[in-house]
Amino acid sequence: MTITREARSDRIRELAPVAALFHSLSDPTRVAIVKRVAVAEARVRDLVDELELAQSTVSAHMACLRDCGLVNGRTQGRSVHYSLSRPEVLDLVTQAEALLAVTGEAGSLCCNYVRSTEQQPLQGSGDE
């Protein structure tokens, strides 16, 4: 049986939400936030102090995680206390760390996504 080009496109489109989920966790700060709020609720102010980042930076990352459904906010007075929306979010991060441990962190060294400033742009990447 031959898979038509249209069927392949449909299968790829069906995977877009999975790719979007991984994209929402593609920033180390967002992963740090996920790990932190998995332990206990935190306000943006708490995260600013702990991560030593600007309030606007933490707020932007929280908005991303909230919009992606990975964290929930609970209003208490004038503060919002954030927590994980589902325990599976931490499970995903833990599994990623386990995979990196057994692959020798090869994924973190992938030159398609992480390049040192000395490396040349990738051909066709639009960075030329």
N, CA, C and O atoms as a GROMACS GRO file, in nm:
protein
  512
    1MET      N    1   0.084  -0.117   0.000
    1MET     CA    2   0.000   0.000   0.000
    1MET      C    3   0.090   0.124   0.000
    1MET      O    4   0.183   0.135   0.080
    2THR      N    5   0.061   0.216  -0.088
    2THR     CA    6   0.137   0.338  -0.100
    2THR      C    7   0.068   0.449  -0.024
    2THR      O    8  -0.053   0.471  -0.038
    3ILE      N    9   0.146   0.519   0.055
    3ILE     CA   10   0.091   0.634   0.126
    3ILE      C   11   0.099   0.754   0.034
    3ILE      O   12   0.205   0.787  -0.018
    4THR      N   13  -0.014   0.818   0.015
    4THR     CA   14  -0.015   0.934  -0.073
    4THR      C   15   0.051   1.052  -0.005
    4THR      O   16   0.064   1.057   0.117
    5ARG      N   17   0.092   1.146  -0.087
    5ARG     CA   18   0.152   1.268  -0.035
    5ARG      C   19   0.056   1.340   0.059
    5ARG      O   20   0.097   1.395   0.161
    6GLU      N   21  -0.073   1.338   0.026
    6GLU     CA   22  -0.174   1.402   0.109
    6GLU      C   23  -0.185   1.334   0.246
    6GLU      O   24  -0.197   1.401   0.349
    7ALA      N   25  -0.180   1.201   0.247
    7ALA     CA   26  -0.188   1.127   0.373
    7ALA      C   27  -0.066   1.156   0.459
    7ALA      O   28  -0.078   1.168   0.581
    8ARG      N   29   0.052   1.168   0.397
    8ARG     CA   30   0.173   1.201   0.473
    8ARG      C   31   0.161   1.340   0.533
    8ARG      O   32   0.198   1.361   0.649
    9SER      N   33   0.108   1.435   0.457
    9SER     CA   34   0.089   1.571   0.507
    9SER      C   35  -0.007   1.573   0.625
    9SER      O   36   0.014   1.645   0.723
   10ASP      N   37  -0.114   1.493   0.616
   10ASP     CA   38  -0.210   1.484   0.726
   10ASP      C   39  -0.142   1.428   0.851
   10ASP      O   40  -0.165   1.479   0.961
   11ARG      N   41  -0.060   1.326   0.836
   11ARG     CA   42   0.009   1.266   0.951
   11ARG      C   43   0.104   1.367   1.014
   11ARG      O   44   0.115   1.373   1.137
   12ILE      N   45   0.171   1.446   0.934
   12ILE     CA   46   0.261   1.549   0.987
   12ILE      C   47   0.182   1.656   1.059
   12ILE      O   48   0.221   1.699   1.168
   13ARG      N   49   0.070   1.701   1.001
   13ARG     CA   50  -0.014   1.802   1.066
   13ARG      C   51  -0.067   1.752   1.200
   13ARG      O   52  -0.079   1.829   1.295
   14GLU      N   53  -0.099   1.623   1.209
   14GLU     CA   54  -0.148   1.566   1.334
   14GLU      C   55  -0.042   1.572   1.444
   14GLU      O   56  -0.076   1.572   1.563
   15LEU      N   57   0.084   1.576   1.406
   15LEU     CA   58   0.192   1.581   1.504
   15LEU      C   59   0.228   1.723   1.546
   15LEU      O   60   0.311   1.742   1.635
   16ALA      N   61   0.168   1.822   1.484
   16ALA     CA   62   0.199   1.962   1.517
   16ALA      C   63   0.178   1.994   1.665
   16ALA      O   64   0.260   2.065   1.723
   17PRO      N   65   0.071   1.945   1.729
   17PRO     CA   66   0.057   1.975   1.872
   17PRO      C   67   0.170   1.916   1.957
   17PRO      O   68   0.210   1.976   2.057
   18VAL      N   69   0.222   1.800   1.918
   18VAL     CA   70   0.334   1.741   1.991
   18VAL      C   71   0.457   1.830   1.976
   18VAL      O   72   0.528   1.857   2.073
   19ALA      N   73   0.482   1.876   1.854
   19ALA     CA   74   0.595   1.966   1.832
   19ALA      C   75   0.578   2.095   1.910
   19ALA      O   76   0.675   2.148   1.965
   20ALA      N   77   0.455   2.147   1.916
   20ALA     CA   78   0.428   2.270   1.991
   20ALA      C   79   0.454   2.249   2.140
   20ALA      O   80   0.507   2.338   2.208
   21LEU      N   81   0.418   2.132   2.192
   21LEU     CA   82   0.445   2.102   2.332
   21LEU      C   83   0.594   2.104   2.360
   21LEU      O   84   0.638   2.166   2.457
   22PHE      N   85   0.672   2.039   2.276
   22PHE     CA   86   0.817   2.039   2.295
   22PHE      C   87   0.874   2.180   2.278
   22PHE      O   88   0.969   2.218   2.347
   23HIS      N   89   0.817   2.257   2.188
   23HIS     CA   90   0.863   2.395   2.171
   23HIS      C   91   0.838   2.477   2.297
   23HIS      O   92   0.919   2.563   2.334
   24SER      N   93   0.726   2.451   2.364
   24SER     CA   94   0.696   2.525   2.486
   24SER      C   95   0.798   2.495   2.596
   24SER      O   96   0.814   2.575   2.689
   25LEU      N   97   0.866   2.383   2.587
   25LEU     CA   98   0.969   2.346   2.684
   25LEU      C   99   1.110   2.362   2.627
   25LEU      O  100   1.206   2.309   2.683
   26SER      N  101   1.122   2.435   2.517
   26SER     CA  102   1.252   2.445   2.449
   26SER      C  103   1.345   2.550   2.508
   26SER      O  104   1.457   2.566   2.461
   27ASP      N  105   1.300   2.620   2.610
   27ASP     CA  106   1.384   2.722   2.672
   27ASP      C  107   1.425   2.674   2.811
   27ASP      O  108   1.340   2.632   2.889
   28PRO      N  109   1.554   2.681   2.844
   28PRO     CA  110   1.599   2.635   2.976
   28PRO      C  111   1.530   2.706   3.092
   28PRO      O  112   1.508   2.645   3.197
   29THR      N  113   1.495   2.832   3.076
   29THR     CA  114   1.426   2.903   3.184
   29THR      C  115   1.288   2.843   3.207
   29THR      O  116   1.246   2.827   3.321
   30ARG      N  117   1.217   2.809   3.100
   30ARG     CA  118   1.084   2.749   3.116
   30ARG      C  119   1.094   2.612   3.182
   30ARG      O  120   1.009   2.576   3.263
   31VAL      N  121   1.197   2.537   3.148
   31VAL     CA  122   1.216   2.406   3.212
   31VAL      C  123   1.246   2.426   3.360
   31VAL      O  124   1.195   2.352   3.444
   32ALA      N  125   1.329   2.525   3.394
   32ALA     CA  126   1.358   2.554   3.535
   32ALA      C  127   1.232   2.593   3.609
   32ALA      O  128   1.212   2.553   3.724
   33ILE      N  129   1.146   2.671   3.545
   33ILE     CA  130   1.020   2.711   3.608
   33ILE      C  131   0.932   2.590   3.632
   33ILE      O  132   0.873   2.575   3.739
   34VAL      N  133   0.922   2.503   3.532
   34VAL     CA  134   0.841   2.381   3.547
   34VAL      C  135   0.891   2.299   3.665
   34VAL      O  136   0.812   2.252   3.747
   35LYS      N  137   1.023   2.281   3.673
   35LYS     CA  138   1.078   2.202   3.784
   35LYS      C  139   1.052   2.270   3.918
   35LYS      O  140   1.025   2.202   4.018
   36ARG      N  141   1.059   2.401   3.921
   36ARG     CA  142   1.037   2.473   4.047
   36ARG      C  143   0.892   2.464   4.092
   36ARG      O  144   0.866   2.434   4.208
   37VAL      N  145   0.797   2.489   4.002
   37VAL     CA  146   0.657   2.487   4.043
   37VAL      C  147   0.605   2.345   4.064
   37VAL      O  148   0.496   2.326   4.118
   38ALA      N  149   0.682   2.246   4.023
   38ALA     CA  150   0.647   2.107   4.053
   38ALA      C  151   0.668   2.078   4.202
   38ALA      O  152   0.602   1.991   4.258
   39VAL      N  153   0.760   2.151   4.264
   39VAL     CA  154   0.790   2.133   4.406
   39VAL      C  155   0.686   2.202   4.493
   39VAL      O  156   0.637   2.144   4.590
   40ALA      N  157   0.653   2.324   4.458
   40ALA     CA  158   0.556   2.403   4.535
   40ALA      C  159   0.511   2.521   4.450
   40ALA      O  160   0.581   2.563   4.358
   41GLU      N  161   0.394   2.573   4.482
   41GLU     CA  162   0.346   2.691   4.412
   41GLU      C  163   0.447   2.804   4.423
   41GLU      O  164   0.523   2.813   4.519
   42ALA      N  165   0.447   2.889   4.321
   42ALA     CA  166   0.538   3.004   4.322
   42ALA      C  167   0.471   3.121   4.253
   42ALA      O  168   0.395   3.105   4.157
   43ARG      N  169   0.503   3.240   4.304
   43ARG     CA  170   0.460   3.364   4.240
   43ARG      C  171   0.571   3.408   4.146
   43ARG      O  172   0.685   3.364   4.158
   44VAL      N  173   0.539   3.495   4.053
   44VAL     CA  174   0.641   3.549   3.964
   44VAL      C  175   0.752   3.612   4.047
   44VAL      O  176   0.870   3.596   4.016
   45ARG      N  177   0.716   3.683   4.153
   45ARG     CA  178   0.816   3.748   4.239
   45ARG      C  179   0.913   3.644   4.297
   45ARG      O  180   1.034   3.669   4.303
   46ASP      N  181   0.861   3.528   4.340
   46ASP     CA  182   0.946   3.421   4.392
   46ASP      C  183   1.044   3.374   4.286
   46ASP      O  184   1.163   3.354   4.313
   47LEU      N  185   0.993   3.356   4.166
   47LEU     CA  186   1.077   3.306   4.056
   47LEU      C  187   1.180   3.409   4.013
   47LEU      O  188   1.293   3.373   3.978
   48VAL      N  189   1.144   3.536   4.017
   48VAL     CA  190   1.239   3.643   3.985
   48VAL      C  191   1.358   3.635   4.080
   48VAL      O  192   1.473   3.642   4.038
   49ASP      N  193   1.329   3.620   4.209
   49ASP     CA  194   1.435   3.612   4.309
   49ASP      C  195   1.519   3.486   4.294
   49ASP      O  196   1.642   3.491   4.300
   50GLU      N  197   1.452   3.373   4.273
   50GLU     CA  198   1.523   3.246   4.266
   50GLU      C  199   1.605   3.230   4.138
   50GLU      O  200   1.716   3.177   4.140
   51LEU      N  201   1.550   3.275   4.027
   51LEU     CA  202   1.618   3.258   3.898
   51LEU      C  203   1.708   3.376   3.863
   51LEU      O  204   1.786   3.370   3.768
   52GLU      N  205   1.695   3.484   3.942
   52GLU     CA  206   1.773   3.606   3.920
   52GLU      C  207   1.754   3.660   3.777
   52GLU      O  208   1.850   3.690   3.706
   53LEU      N  209   1.628   3.671   3.740
   53LEU     CA  210   1.591   3.723   3.609
   53LEU      C  211   1.498   3.842   3.628
   53LEU      O  212   1.442   3.862   3.736
   54ALA      N  213   1.482   3.921   3.524
   54ALA     CA  214   1.392   4.035   3.528
   54ALA      C  215   1.247   3.987   3.540
   54ALA      O  216   1.211   3.880   3.491
   55GLN      N  217   1.166   4.067   3.606
   55GLN     CA  218   1.025   4.034   3.622
   55GLN      C  219   0.957   4.015   3.487
   55GLN      O  220   0.875   3.924   3.471
   56SER      N  221   0.990   4.100   3.391
   56SER     CA  222   0.927   4.090   3.258
   56SER      C  223   0.964   3.959   3.190
   56SER      O  224   0.881   3.901   3.120
   57THR      N  225   1.086   3.913   3.209
   57THR     CA  226   1.131   3.787   3.149
   57THR      C  227   1.054   3.670   3.209
   57THR      O  228   1.004   3.585   3.136
   58VAL      N  229   1.046   3.666   3.341
   58VAL     CA  230   0.975   3.557   3.408
   58VAL      C  231   0.827   3.561   3.370
   58VAL      O  232   0.768   3.456   3.344
   59SER      N  233   0.768   3.679   3.368
   59SER     CA  234   0.627   3.691   3.331
   59SER      C  235   0.601   3.639   3.190
   59SER      O  236   0.501   3.572   3.165
   60ALA      N  237   0.691   3.670   3.098
   60ALA     CA  238   0.675   3.623   2.959
   60ALA      C  239   0.682   3.471   2.953
   60ALA      O  240   0.604   3.407   2.882
   61HIS      N  241   0.776   3.412   3.026
   61HIS     CA  242   0.787   3.266   3.028
   61HIS      C  243   0.664   3.203   3.094
   61HIS      O  244   0.614   3.100   3.048
   62MET      N  245   0.614   3.265   3.201
   62MET     CA  246   0.494   3.214   3.266
   62MET      C  247   0.375   3.221   3.172
   62MET      O  248   0.293   3.129   3.168
   63ALA      N  249   0.365   3.328   3.096
   63ALA     CA  250   0.255   3.342   3.000
   63ALA      C  251   0.261   3.230   2.896
   63ALA      O  252   0.158   3.174   2.859
   64CYS      N  253   0.381   3.199   2.849
   64CYS     CA  254   0.397   3.090   2.752
   64CYS      C  255   0.351   2.958   2.813
   64CYS      O  256   0.272   2.885   2.752
   65LEU      N  257   0.400   2.928   2.933
   65LEU     CA  258   0.364   2.802   2.998
   65LEU      C  259   0.215   2.795   3.030
   65LEU      O  260   0.153   2.690   3.018
   66ARG      N  261   0.158   2.907   3.069
   66ARG     CA  262   0.015   2.913   3.099
   66ARG      C  263  -0.067   2.895   2.971
   66ARG      O  264  -0.163   2.818   2.968
   67ASP      N  265  -0.029   2.967   2.865
   67ASP     CA  266  -0.102   2.958   2.738
   67ASP      C  267  -0.095   2.818   2.679
   67ASP      O  268  -0.187   2.775   2.609
   68CYS      N  269   0.013   2.747   2.707
   68CYS     CA  270   0.028   2.610   2.658
   68CYS      C  271  -0.040   2.508   2.749
   68CYS      O  272  -0.041   2.389   2.719
   69GLY      N  273  -0.095   2.556   2.859
   69GLY     CA  274  -0.166   2.467   2.950
   69GLY      C  275  -0.077   2.385   3.041
   69GLY      O  276  -0.121   2.285   3.097
   70LEU      N  277   0.048   2.427   3.056
   70LEU     CA  278   0.141   2.350   3.139
   70LEU      C  279   0.141   2.394   3.285
   70LEU      O  280   0.177   2.316   3.373
   71VAL      N  281   0.099   2.518   3.311
   71VAL     CA  282   0.086   2.566   3.449
   71VAL      C  283  -0.051   2.630   3.468
   71VAL      O  284  -0.114   2.676   3.372
   72ASN      N  285  -0.094   2.631   3.591
   72ASN     CA  286  -0.219   2.697   3.631
   72ASN      C  287  -0.185   2.809   3.727
   72ASN      O  288  -0.086   2.802   3.799
   73GLY      N  289  -0.267   2.911   3.726
   73GLY     CA  290  -0.252   3.020   3.821
   73GLY      C  291  -0.371   3.026   3.915
   73GLY      O  292  -0.486   3.014   3.873
   74ARG      N  293  -0.342   3.045   4.043
   74ARG     CA  294  -0.445   3.059   4.146
   74ARG      C  295  -0.429   3.198   4.207
   74ARG      O  296  -0.326   3.229   4.268
   75THR      N  297  -0.532   3.280   4.190
   75THR     CA  298  -0.526   3.416   4.243
   75THR      C  299  -0.553   3.415   4.392
   75THR      O  300  -0.649   3.355   4.440
   76GLN      N  301  -0.466   3.485   4.464
   76GLN     CA  302  -0.484   3.504   4.608
   76GLN      C  303  -0.450   3.650   4.636
   76GLN      O  304  -0.334   3.690   4.634
   77GLY      N  305  -0.552   3.729   4.663
   77GLY     CA  306  -0.532   3.872   4.680
   77GLY      C  307  -0.485   3.932   4.549
   77GLY      O  308  -0.549   3.916   4.445
   78ARG      N  309  -0.371   4.000   4.555
   78ARG     CA  310  -0.315   4.061   4.434
   78ARG      C  311  -0.209   3.974   4.368
   78ARG      O  312  -0.149   4.016   4.270
   79SER      N  313  -0.186   3.855   4.421
   79SER     CA  314  -0.082   3.765   4.369
   79SER      C  315  -0.143   3.647   4.295
   79SER      O  316  -0.256   3.606   4.323
   80VAL      N  317  -0.067   3.594   4.202
   80VAL     CA  318  -0.105   3.471   4.134
   80VAL      C  319  -0.001   3.367   4.172
   80VAL      O  320   0.119   3.389   4.157
   81HIS      N  321  -0.048   3.255   4.223
   81HIS     CA  322   0.038   3.144   4.263
   81HIS      C  323   0.029   3.037   4.155
   81HIS      O  324  -0.079   2.985   4.125
   82TYR      N  325   0.144   3.005   4.095
   82TYR     CA  326   0.148   2.910   3.984
   82TYR      C  327   0.187   2.771   4.031
   82TYR      O  328   0.267   2.754   4.123
   83SER      N  329   0.127   2.672   3.966
   83SER     CA  330   0.160   2.532   3.990
   83SER      C  331   0.148   2.457   3.858
   83SER      O  332   0.094   2.509   3.760
   84LEU      N  333   0.199   2.334   3.856
   84LEU     CA  334   0.185   2.252   3.734
   84LEU      C  335   0.038   2.220   3.712
   84LEU      O  336  -0.036   2.196   3.807
   85SER      N  337  -0.002   2.219   3.588
   85SER     CA  338  -0.140   2.185   3.556
   85SER      C  339  -0.164   2.035   3.568
   85SER      O  340  -0.273   1.991   3.604
   86ARG      N  341  -0.060   1.958   3.538
   86ARG     CA  342  -0.068   1.811   3.541
   86ARG      C  343   0.068   1.755   3.583
   86ARG      O  344   0.171   1.809   3.544
   87PRO      N  345   0.069   1.648   3.662
   87PRO     CA  346   0.198   1.589   3.702
   87PRO      C  347   0.276   1.532   3.583
   87PRO      O  348   0.397   1.516   3.591
   88GLU      N  349   0.207   1.503   3.475
   88GLU     CA  350   0.273   1.449   3.356
   88GLU      C  351   0.374   1.546   3.296
   88GLU      O  352   0.466   1.505   3.227
   89VAL      N  353   0.355   1.676   3.323
   89VAL     CA  354   0.450   1.776   3.272
   89VAL      C  355   0.588   1.750   3.330
   89VAL      O  356   0.688   1.749   3.258
   90LEU      N  357   0.594   1.728   3.461
   90LEU     CA  358   0.722   1.697   3.524
   90LEU      C  359   0.773   1.561   3.478
   90LEU      O  360   0.893   1.543   3.460
   91ASP      N  361   0.682   1.466   3.459
   91ASP     CA  362   0.723   1.334   3.408
   91ASP      C  363   0.794   1.347   3.274
   91ASP      O  364   0.894   1.280   3.249
   92LEU      N  365   0.742   1.434   3.187
   92LEU     CA  366   0.802   1.456   3.056
   92LEU      C  367   0.944   1.512   3.070
   92LEU      O  368   1.035   1.466   3.001
   93VAL      N  369   0.962   1.610   3.156
   93VAL     CA  370   1.094   1.669   3.178
   93VAL      C  371   1.189   1.565   3.237
   93VAL      O  372   1.305   1.557   3.196
   94THR      N  373   1.140   1.488   3.332
   94THR     CA  374   1.223   1.384   3.395
   94THR      C  375   1.265   1.278   3.293
   94THR      O  376   1.380   1.233   3.294
   95GLN      N  377   1.173   1.240   3.206
   95GLN     CA  378   1.206   1.142   3.102
   95GLN      C  379   1.308   1.199   3.003
   95GLN      O  380   1.395   1.126   2.955
   96ALA      N  381   1.296   1.327   2.971
   96ALA     CA  382   1.393   1.391   2.881
   96ALA      C  383   1.532   1.388   2.944
   96ALA      O  384   1.631   1.360   2.877
   97GLU      N  385   1.538   1.419   3.074
   97GLU     CA  386   1.667   1.415   3.144
   97GLU      C  387   1.724   1.274   3.147
   97GLU      O  388   1.844   1.255   3.132
   98ALA      N  389   1.637   1.174   3.166
   98ALA     CA  390   1.682   1.034   3.165
   98ALA      C  391   1.734   0.995   3.027
   98ALA      O  392   1.835   0.926   3.016
   99LEU      N  393   1.666   1.039   2.923
   99LEU     CA  394   1.711   1.010   2.787
   99LEU      C  395   1.847   1.073   2.760
   99LEU      O  396   1.934   1.010   2.701
  100LEU      N  397   1.865   1.197   2.804
  100LEU     CA  398   1.994   1.263   2.787
  100LEU      C  399   2.104   1.190   2.863
  100LEU      O  400   2.218   1.183   2.817
  101ALA      N  401   2.071   1.137   2.979
  101ALA     CA  402   2.171   1.065   3.058
  101ALA      C  403   2.219   0.939   2.986
  101ALA      O  404   2.337   0.906   2.991
  102VAL      N  405   2.128   0.868   2.918
  102VAL     CA  406   2.169   0.744   2.851
  102VAL      C  407   2.226   0.768   2.712
  102VAL      O  408   2.294   0.681   2.657
  103THR      N  409   2.200   0.885   2.654
  103THR     CA  410   2.256   0.914   2.521
  103THR      C  411   2.382   0.999   2.530
  103THR      O  412   2.434   1.044   2.428
  104GLY      N  413   2.430   1.020   2.651
  104GLY     CA  414   2.548   1.103   2.667
  104GLY      C  415   2.520   1.248   2.632
  104GLY      O  416   2.610   1.322   2.591
  105GLU      N  417   2.395   1.289   2.650
  105GLU     CA  418   2.352   1.426   2.622
  105GLU      C  419   2.376   1.466   2.476
  105GLU      O  420   2.396   1.584   2.447
  106ALA      N  421   2.374   1.368   2.386
  106ALA     CA  422   2.395   1.396   2.244
  106ALA      C  423   2.294   1.497   2.191
  106ALA      O  424   2.329   1.581   2.108
  107GLY      N  425   2.171   1.490   2.237
  107GLY     CA  426   2.069   1.584   2.192
  107GLY      C  427   2.103   1.727   2.226
  107GLY      O  428   2.072   1.819   2.150
  108SER      N  429   2.167   1.748   2.340
  108SER     CA  430   2.200   1.885   2.379
  108SER      C  431   2.319   1.938   2.300
  108SER      O  432   2.346   2.058   2.301
  109LEU      N  433   2.389   1.849   2.231
  109LEU     CA  434   2.503   1.891   2.151
  109LEU      C  435   2.471   1.900   2.002
  109LEU      O  436   2.560   1.927   1.921
  110CYS      N  437   2.346   1.878   1.967
  110CYS     CA  438   2.305   1.878   1.827
  110CYS      C  439   2.334   2.014   1.764
  110CYS      O  440   2.282   2.116   1.808
  111CYS      N  441   2.416   2.015   1.661
  111CYS     CA  442   2.458   2.141   1.600
  111CYS      C  443   2.345   2.209   1.524
  111CYS      O  444   2.359   2.325   1.486
  112ASN      N  445   2.235   2.141   1.501
  112ASN     CA  446   2.122   2.205   1.434
  112ASN      C  447   2.052   2.306   1.523
  112ASN      O  448   1.986   2.398   1.474
  113TYR      N  449   2.066   2.291   1.654
  113TYR     CA  450   1.992   2.376   1.745
  113TYR      C  451   2.079   2.453   1.843
  113TYR      O  452   2.042   2.562   1.886
  114VAL      N  453   2.193   2.400   1.880
  114VAL     CA  454   2.282   2.466   1.974
  114VAL      C  455   2.416   2.483   1.907
  114VAL      O  456   2.485   2.386   1.875
  115ARG      N  457   2.454   2.611   1.886
  115ARG     CA  458   2.582   2.637   1.821
  115ARG      C  459   2.659   2.738   1.904
  115ARG      O  460   2.603   2.835   1.954
  116SER      N  461   2.788   2.714   1.917
  116SER     CA  462   2.869   2.813   1.986
  116SER      C  463   2.891   2.932   1.894
  116SER      O  464   2.866   2.923   1.773
  117THR      N  465   2.936   3.042   1.949
  117THR     CA  466   2.955   3.162   1.869
  117THR      C  467   3.067   3.145   1.768
  117THR      O  468   3.074   3.218   1.670
  118GLU      N  469   3.157   3.047   1.792
  118GLU     CA  470   3.266   3.026   1.696
  118GLU      C  471   3.222   2.947   1.574
  118GLU      O  472   3.287   2.954   1.470
  119GLN      N  473   3.111   2.872   1.585
  119GLN     CA  474   3.068   2.791   1.473
  119GLN      C  475   3.007   2.877   1.363
  119GLN      O  476   2.949   2.982   1.390
  120GLN      N  477   3.022   2.832   1.241
  120GLN     CA  478   2.966   2.899   1.126
  120GLN      C  479   2.817   2.867   1.116
  120GLN      O  480   2.773   2.762   1.164
  121PRO      N  481   2.738   2.954   1.054
  121PRO     CA  482   2.596   2.925   1.033
  121PRO      C  483   2.580   2.797   0.952
  121PRO      O  484   2.664   2.764   0.868
  122LEU      N  485   2.473   2.729   0.977
  122LEU     CA  486   2.441   2.608   0.900
  122LEU      C  487   2.397   2.647   0.760
  122LEU      O  488   2.329   2.748   0.742
  123GLN      N  489   2.436   2.570   0.662
  123GLN     CA  490   2.394   2.594   0.524
  123GLN      C  491   2.242   2.587   0.516
  123GLN      O  492   2.181   2.492   0.566
  124GLY      N  493   2.182   2.687   0.455
  124GLY     CA  494   2.037   2.687   0.437
  124GLY      C  495   1.958   2.722   0.562
  124GLY      O  496   1.835   2.712   0.562
  125SER      N  497   2.026   2.764   0.669
  125SER     CA  498   1.954   2.793   0.793
  125SER      C  499   1.898   2.935   0.795
  125SER      O  500   1.820   2.969   0.884
  126GLY      N  501   1.936   3.017   0.699
  126GLY     CA  502   1.891   3.155   0.698
  126GLY      C  503   1.977   3.245   0.784
  126GLY      O  504   1.949   3.364   0.795
  127ASP      N  505   2.083   3.189   0.845
  127ASP     CA  506   2.172   3.267   0.931
  127ASP      C  507   2.292   3.322   0.855
  127ASP      O  508   2.376   3.390   0.912
  128GLU      N  509   2.300   3.292   0.724
  128GLU     CA  510   2.418   3.334   0.648
  128GLU      C  511   2.420   3.484   0.629
  128GLU      O  512   2.511   3.537   0.567
   0.00000   0.00000   0.00000
